[in-house]
Amino acid sequence: MAEELAAPLTIEEVRRLRADFPILSREMNGQPLIYLDSGATSQTPQCVWDAEQQFYESFNAAVHRGAHSLAVEATDLYEEARATVARFIGASERELVWTSNATEALNLIAYSFSNASLGRGGDAAKPFRLGPGDEILTTEIEHHANLLPWQELAARTGATFRYVPVLADGSIDYDAAAHLVGPRTKIFAFTHVSNVLGVVTDVARLVALAKGVGAFTVLDACQSTPHKKLDVKALDVDFAAFSGHKMLGPTGIGGLYGRAELLDAMPPFLVGGSMITKVTMEGAEYLPAPTRFEAGTQRISQTIALTAAVNYLDEVGLDRIAAWEHQLGQQLVDGLSKIPGVRVLGPTDVPRIGVAAFDVEGVHPHDVGQYLDSVGIAIRVGHHCAQPLHRKLGLAATSRASTYLYSLPSEVDELVRRVAEVRPFFGLS
């Protein structure tokens, strides 16, 4: 699964980019801030704030429901945003549903399948019906947002929930997947990039397994969309979910990709205003996708701001960002692996983004995080919403450092130097 990478960003380019992120000039606890928690949320460049502010200053109106000029302008901006972000992931605008975040997107699919299983949606929705004897498959590497919706869907429909185990190093057991995918499999949901280990899933291999039995595929693209070029059509997945705040955008906005014919046939999840063609006291008829999944007043300013983030990423170049992060990720793994008493989780010789989870022997991750925070370094500690994976690896929690396009090699070096100080600081040799 070797991946040919573009030329990475240069240090000079990254230093210029950092000027677009005012927060990176902050000090934290008397030290220059080193932000290595972009896997949780990325920082936002000034142009994203400007876009959101300009919307409120000049275009604020409800979309899809006003006849006045301001409402028309707001609607045009909202739909232009959809077209821009859809193109960014390789989809058409009809195939992108706005959601609050990836979690809502994944729940939307699960609840639509649940509604179909109750008979909603008529004959068109029959392919989405689940019941006893059907199986929903995911993997042990997933974070909770791509695990709990499927557990709940199984509980609501009587379908069986199953999962592909991970190997001892935390990587997906692809051979086990080949045995688990079968004629009963109706949904196979898996992550594109692990939020804990930073390793990239062999999507083509899993999609081929699912397609071979006619199962729907759901890709959790939370940790891939910000860091590498995403082309949902080339990946041949049926659905994909992502969040705006992990890709330089604001919080409160995310997206669900679905093949157009599937979205048009799925029954809606939330119902209300702006997604109907006709309502009587006896029932309602719904608009085609994506509008049928966007009930109520939408997150208009966030979509505009997310467009600014996408344009920024396009201008920098996702291919070069991916190469830069691959370089930083390997630097993280190499540096942390050399520290006595530090264990880096997951395989170290596979394609990855700039994420590394690690365990400092004898020191609780919260203490690791607090020590690093005291010297200005922000990382994530805990189970990273992936308790089953941590349990499989024999740990309750870990520390996680994650980079992005604005991260510098010198910051990774400083993290490694400070992590090496942790065990001695707590009196361990």
C-alpha positions as CSV (number, residue, x, y, z in Angstrom):
1,M,0.0,0.0,0.0
2,A,3.0,2.3,-0.7
3,E,1.8,5.8,-1.4
4,E,3.6,8.1,-3.7
5,L,4.0,11.4,-2.0
6,A,4.4,14.9,-3.5
7,A,7.1,17.3,-2.4
8,P,6.4,18.3,1.1
9,L,6.0,21.9,2.3
10,T,9.3,23.7,3.1
11,I,10.1,25.1,6.5
12,E,10.0,28.6,5.0
13,E,6.6,28.0,3.6
14,V,5.3,26.7,6.9
15,R,6.7,29.7,8.7
16,R,4.8,32.0,6.4
17,L,1.6,30.0,6.8
18,R,1.9,30.3,10.6
19,A,1.4,34.0,10.3
20,D,-2.2,33.3,9.2
21,F,-2.9,31.6,12.6
22,P,-2.7,34.3,15.3
23,I,-3.2,31.8,18.1
24,L,0.2,30.2,17.3
25,S,1.9,33.4,18.5
26,R,0.5,32.9,22.0
27,E,2.5,32.0,25.0
28,M,1.3,29.3,27.4
29,N,2.6,29.1,30.9
30,G,5.4,31.5,30.0
31,Q,6.5,29.4,27.0
32,P,5.8,29.7,23.3
33,L,2.7,27.6,22.5
34,I,3.5,24.4,20.8
35,Y,0.1,23.1,19.6
36,L,0.2,19.4,19.0
37,D,-3.5,18.6,19.4
38,S,-4.8,19.1,15.9
39,G,-6.2,15.6,15.8
40,A,-8.8,16.9,18.3
41,T,-9.4,20.2,16.6
42,S,-7.3,22.3,14.2
43,Q,-6.5,25.9,14.6
44,T,-8.3,28.3,12.1
45,P,-6.6,30.9,9.9
46,Q,-7.7,34.5,9.9
47,C,-9.4,34.1,6.5
48,V,-11.9,31.7,8.0
49,W,-13.0,34.1,10.7
50,D,-13.1,36.9,8.2
51,A,-15.5,34.9,5.9
52,E,-17.9,34.1,8.8
53,Q,-17.8,37.8,10.0
54,Q,-18.4,39.1,6.5
55,F,-21.4,36.8,6.1
56,Y,-23.0,38.3,9.3
57,E,-22.0,41.9,8.3
58,S,-23.3,41.7,4.7
59,F,-25.4,38.6,3.9
60,N,-27.2,37.3,7.0
61,A,-30.6,35.9,6.2
62,A,-32.4,32.5,6.3
63,V,-31.8,30.4,3.3
64,H,-34.3,28.6,1.0
65,R,-37.3,30.4,2.4
66,G,-37.1,34.1,1.6
67,A,-38.0,36.0,-1.5
68,H,-36.1,39.2,-0.7
69,S,-32.7,39.9,-2.2
70,L,-30.7,39.3,1.0
71,A,-32.2,35.8,1.3
72,V,-31.4,35.1,-2.3
73,E,-27.8,36.2,-1.8
74,A,-27.5,34.1,1.4
75,T,-29.0,31.1,-0.4
76,D,-26.6,31.5,-3.3
77,L,-23.6,31.6,-0.9
78,Y,-24.9,28.6,1.0
79,E,-25.2,26.5,-2.1
80,E,-21.9,27.7,-3.6
81,A,-20.4,26.5,-0.4
82,R,-21.9,23.1,-0.9
83,A,-20.5,22.9,-4.4
84,T,-17.0,24.0,-3.3
85,V,-16.8,21.5,-0.5
86,A,-18.4,18.7,-2.6
87,R,-15.8,19.2,-5.2
88,F,-13.1,19.2,-2.5
89,I,-14.1,15.6,-1.6
90,G,-14.7,14.5,-5.2
91,A,-18.5,14.5,-5.0
92,S,-21.3,16.5,-6.7
93,E,-23.3,19.0,-4.7
94,R,-26.3,16.7,-4.7
95,E,-24.3,14.2,-2.8
96,L,-23.2,16.5,0.2
97,V,-25.5,16.9,3.2
98,W,-24.5,19.5,5.8
99,T,-24.4,18.2,9.3
100,S,-23.1,19.5,12.6
101,N,-20.1,17.2,12.6
102,A,-19.1,13.7,11.5
103,T,-20.8,12.2,14.5
104,E,-24.2,13.6,13.4
105,A,-23.4,12.4,9.8
106,L,-22.8,8.8,11.0
107,N,-25.9,8.9,13.2
108,L,-27.9,10.2,10.2
109,I,-27.1,7.1,8.2
110,A,-27.9,4.8,11.1
111,Y,-31.2,6.5,11.9
112,S,-32.2,6.5,8.2
113,F,-31.6,2.8,8.0
114,S,-33.5,2.4,11.3
115,N,-36.5,4.4,9.8
116,A,-36.3,2.3,6.7
117,S,-36.4,-0.8,8.8
118,L,-39.7,0.4,10.3
119,G,-41.1,0.5,6.8
120,R,-40.6,4.3,6.3
121,G,-39.6,5.4,2.8
122,G,-41.7,2.9,0.9
123,D,-40.3,0.5,-1.7
124,A,-37.4,2.8,-2.5
125,A,-36.1,2.3,1.0
126,K,-36.3,-1.5,1.0
127,P,-32.5,-1.9,0.4
128,F,-31.8,-0.1,3.7
129,R,-34.0,-2.4,5.8
130,L,-32.3,-4.5,8.5
131,G,-33.6,-7.2,10.7
132,P,-32.7,-10.4,12.5
133,G,-30.2,-12.4,10.4
134,D,-28.6,-9.2,8.9
135,E,-25.1,-8.2,10.1
136,I,-23.5,-4.8,10.7
137,L,-19.7,-4.9,10.6
138,T,-17.2,-2.3,11.8
139,T,-13.6,-2.6,13.3
140,E,-12.0,-2.6,16.7
141,I,-9.9,0.4,15.7
142,E,-12.9,2.8,15.4
143,H,-13.5,5.8,17.6
144,H,-16.8,5.9,19.4
145,A,-18.6,8.0,16.8
146,N,-18.2,5.2,14.2
147,L,-19.0,2.5,16.7
148,L,-22.0,3.5,18.9
149,P,-24.4,4.4,16.0
150,W,-24.0,0.8,14.6
151,Q,-24.4,-0.8,18.0
152,E,-27.6,1.2,18.5
153,L,-28.8,0.4,14.9
154,A,-28.3,-3.3,15.7
155,A,-30.3,-3.0,18.9
156,R,-33.2,-1.2,17.2
157,T,-33.5,-3.6,14.3
158,G,-32.5,-7.0,15.7
159,A,-29.5,-7.2,13.3
160,T,-26.2,-8.6,14.6
161,F,-23.3,-6.3,15.4
162,R,-19.9,-7.7,14.6
163,Y,-16.4,-6.2,14.4
164,V,-13.1,-6.9,12.7
165,P,-10.4,-7.3,15.5
166,V,-7.1,-5.6,15.5
167,L,-3.8,-7.4,15.6
168,A,-1.4,-7.1,18.6
169,D,0.1,-3.9,17.2
170,G,-3.3,-2.3,16.8
171,S,-3.6,-2.6,13.0
172,I,-6.7,-4.0,11.4
173,D,-6.7,-7.7,10.9
174,Y,-7.5,-7.8,7.1
175,D,-7.5,-11.6,7.0
176,A,-10.1,-11.7,9.7
177,A,-12.1,-9.1,7.8
178,A,-12.1,-11.4,4.8
179,H,-13.7,-14.1,6.9
180,L,-16.2,-11.9,8.7
181,V,-17.6,-10.2,5.5
182,G,-20.3,-12.5,4.2
183,P,-23.7,-12.6,2.5
184,R,-25.4,-11.5,5.8
185,T,-23.3,-8.3,5.9
186,K,-25.5,-5.3,5.1
187,I,-23.2,-2.4,6.3
188,F,-19.4,-2.3,6.7
189,A,-18.3,0.9,8.4
190,F,-14.6,1.7,9.0
191,T,-12.2,4.6,9.5
192,H,-9.9,6.0,6.8
193,V,-7.2,7.0,9.3
194,S,-7.1,5.9,13.0
195,N,-7.5,8.8,15.4
196,V,-5.2,7.0,17.9
197,L,-2.5,5.4,15.8
198,G,-2.5,7.8,12.8
199,V,-2.2,4.8,10.4
200,V,-4.1,4.7,7.1
201,T,-6.6,2.0,6.3
202,D,-6.4,0.0,3.1
203,V,-9.8,1.2,2.0
204,A,-9.6,-0.5,-1.4
205,R,-9.2,-3.9,0.3
206,L,-12.2,-3.4,2.6
207,V,-14.4,-1.9,-0.1
208,A,-13.7,-4.8,-2.3
209,L,-14.8,-7.2,0.4
210,A,-18.0,-5.3,1.0
211,K,-18.8,-4.9,-2.7
212,G,-18.3,-8.6,-3.1
213,V,-21.4,-9.3,-1.0
214,G,-23.4,-6.2,-1.8
215,A,-22.9,-4.5,1.5
216,F,-23.1,-0.7,2.0
217,T,-19.7,0.9,2.9
218,V,-19.4,3.8,5.3
219,L,-16.1,5.7,5.6
220,D,-15.2,7.7,8.7
221,A,-13.0,10.4,7.0
222,C,-12.6,12.6,10.1
223,Q,-8.8,12.2,10.2
224,S,-8.2,11.9,6.5
225,T,-10.1,14.9,5.0
226,P,-7.9,17.5,6.7
227,H,-4.6,15.7,5.9
228,K,-4.7,14.0,2.5
229,K,-6.6,14.3,-0.7
230,L,-10.0,12.7,-0.4
231,D,-11.8,11.4,-3.5
232,V,-14.9,9.5,-2.5
233,K,-15.6,8.4,-6.0
234,A,-12.1,7.0,-6.5
235,L,-12.4,5.2,-3.1
236,D,-15.8,3.8,-4.3
237,V,-17.5,4.2,-0.9
238,D,-21.2,4.6,-0.5
239,F,-21.1,7.1,2.4
240,A,-18.4,9.2,4.0
241,A,-18.4,11.6,7.0
242,F,-16.1,14.4,8.0
243,S,-16.0,17.4,10.4
244,G,-15.1,21.0,9.6
245,H,-13.3,21.9,12.8
246,K,-10.5,19.4,12.1
247,M,-9.8,20.9,8.7
248,L,-9.2,24.6,9.6
249,G,-13.0,25.3,9.6
250,P,-15.3,26.4,12.5
251,T,-17.0,24.1,14.9
252,G,-20.6,23.1,14.3
253,I,-20.3,22.1,10.7
254,G,-19.6,18.8,9.0
255,G,-20.7,16.8,6.1
256,L,-22.1,13.5,4.9
257,Y,-21.3,12.2,1.5
258,G,-23.7,9.7,0.0
259,R,-24.1,8.4,-3.5
260,A,-27.0,10.4,-5.0
261,E,-29.3,7.5,-5.7
262,L,-28.9,6.3,-2.2
263,L,-29.6,9.6,-0.5
264,D,-32.7,10.1,-2.7
265,A,-34.0,6.7,-1.6
266,M,-33.3,7.0,2.1
267,P,-36.0,8.2,4.5
268,P,-35.1,11.4,6.4
269,F,-33.7,11.4,9.9
270,L,-34.8,14.8,11.3
271,V,-38.0,16.2,9.9
272,G,-39.4,19.8,10.0
273,G,-39.3,22.9,7.9
274,S,-37.4,23.5,4.6
275,M,-37.2,19.8,3.6
276,I,-40.8,19.1,2.4
277,T,-42.8,19.4,-0.8
278,K,-46.2,18.9,0.8
279,V,-47.6,18.7,4.3
280,T,-51.1,17.8,5.3
281,M,-52.5,16.9,8.7
282,E,-52.2,13.3,7.7
283,G,-48.6,13.2,6.5
284,A,-45.8,14.8,4.4
285,E,-43.8,14.4,1.2
286,Y,-40.1,15.2,1.2
287,L,-37.7,16.9,-1.1
288,P,-34.9,15.0,-2.8
289,A,-31.5,14.9,-1.2
290,P,-29.6,16.7,0.1
291,T,-32.4,19.0,1.2
292,R,-34.5,16.2,2.7
293,F,-31.8,15.8,5.3
294,E,-31.5,19.5,6.2
295,A,-34.6,20.2,8.3
296,G,-34.8,23.6,10.0
297,T,-32.6,26.6,9.9
298,Q,-29.1,25.6,8.8
299,R,-25.6,26.4,9.8
300,I,-25.2,29.1,7.2
301,S,-22.2,31.1,8.4
302,Q,-20.3,27.9,9.2
303,T,-20.7,26.6,5.7
304,I,-19.3,29.9,4.3
305,A,-16.4,29.7,6.8
306,L,-15.7,26.1,5.9
307,T,-15.5,27.1,2.2
308,A,-12.8,29.6,3.1
309,A,-10.9,26.8,4.9
310,V,-11.3,24.5,1.9
311,N,-10.0,27.2,-0.4
312,Y,-7.1,27.8,1.9
313,L,-6.2,24.1,1.9
314,D,-6.6,23.9,-1.8
315,E,-4.2,26.9,-2.2
316,V,-1.6,25.2,0.0
317,G,-2.1,21.9,-1.7
318,L,-3.4,18.7,0.0
319,D,-0.8,16.6,-1.6
320,R,2.0,18.7,-0.2
321,I,0.3,18.9,3.2
322,A,0.1,15.1,3.2
323,A,3.8,14.8,2.4
324,W,4.7,17.3,5.2
325,E,2.6,15.5,7.7
326,H,4.0,12.1,6.7
327,Q,7.4,13.6,7.4
328,L,6.4,15.0,10.8
329,G,4.6,11.8,11.7
330,Q,7.6,9.7,11.1
331,Q,9.7,12.2,13.0
332,L,7.3,11.8,15.9
333,V,7.5,8.0,15.8
334,D,11.2,7.9,15.4
335,G,11.9,10.4,18.2
336,L,9.5,9.0,20.8
337,S,10.5,5.4,20.1
338,K,14.1,6.1,21.1
339,I,13.1,7.4,24.6
340,P,13.7,4.7,27.2
341,G,10.4,3.8,28.9
342,V,8.2,5.2,26.1
343,R,6.1,2.9,23.9
344,V,4.6,4.2,20.7
345,L,1.3,2.5,19.8
346,G,0.7,0.9,16.5
347,P,2.8,-0.1,13.6
348,T,5.7,2.3,12.8
349,D,6.5,1.3,9.2
350,V,3.2,2.0,7.5
351,P,1.6,5.1,5.8
352,R,0.5,7.6,8.5
353,I,-0.5,11.1,9.1
354,G,1.2,13.3,11.8
355,V,-0.3,11.4,14.8
356,A,1.4,9.3,17.4
357,A,-0.1,7.9,20.6
358,F,2.4,6.8,23.2
359,D,2.6,5.5,26.8
360,V,5.2,6.6,29.3
361,E,5.8,3.7,31.6
362,G,4.9,4.4,35.2
363,V,3.3,7.8,34.5
364,H,-0.4,8.4,34.0
365,P,-1.1,10.2,30.7
366,H,-2.8,13.0,32.6
367,D,0.5,13.7,34.4
368,V,2.3,13.5,31.1
369,G,-0.1,16.1,29.7
370,Q,0.2,18.4,32.6
371,Y,4.0,18.3,32.6
372,L,4.0,19.1,28.9
373,D,1.4,21.8,29.3
374,S,3.7,23.4,32.0
375,V,6.3,23.9,29.3
376,G,3.8,25.2,26.7
377,I,3.1,22.0,24.8
378,A,-0.5,21.1,24.1
379,I,-1.3,17.4,23.5
380,R,-4.3,15.1,24.0
381,V,-4.5,12.6,26.9
382,G,-7.1,10.0,27.7
383,H,-8.7,7.2,25.6
384,H,-9.3,9.5,22.6
385,C,-12.9,8.2,22.3
386,A,-11.5,4.8,21.4
387,Q,-11.9,2.7,24.6
388,P,-12.1,-0.7,22.8
389,L,-8.8,-0.1,21.0
390,H,-7.1,0.9,24.1
391,R,-8.4,-2.1,26.0
392,K,-7.1,-4.3,23.3
393,L,-3.7,-2.7,23.6
394,G,-3.7,-3.2,27.4
395,L,-4.0,0.4,28.3
396,A,-6.8,2.6,29.8
397,A,-5.4,5.8,28.3
398,T,-2.5,7.2,26.4
399,S,-0.9,10.5,25.4
400,R,-1.3,11.6,21.8
401,A,0.6,14.2,19.8
402,S,-0.9,15.3,16.4
403,T,0.5,17.8,13.9
404,Y,-0.9,19.8,11.0
405,L,0.3,21.9,8.1
406,Y,1.4,24.7,10.5
407,S,3.5,22.4,12.7
408,L,7.3,22.7,12.7
409,P,10.0,19.9,13.0
410,S,11.5,22.0,15.8
411,E,8.3,21.6,17.7
412,V,8.4,17.9,17.3
413,D,12.0,17.9,18.5
414,E,10.9,19.9,21.5
415,L,8.1,17.5,22.3
416,V,10.5,14.6,22.2
417,R,13.0,16.4,24.4
418,R,10.3,17.2,27.0
419,V,8.8,13.7,26.9
420,A,12.3,12.3,27.7
421,E,12.2,14.5,30.9
422,V,8.9,13.1,32.1
423,R,10.0,9.8,33.8
424,P,13.0,11.5,35.6
425,F,10.7,14.3,36.7
426,F,8.4,11.8,38.4
427,G,11.4,10.1,40.0
428,L,11.6,7.1,37.6
429,S,14.9,6.0,36.1
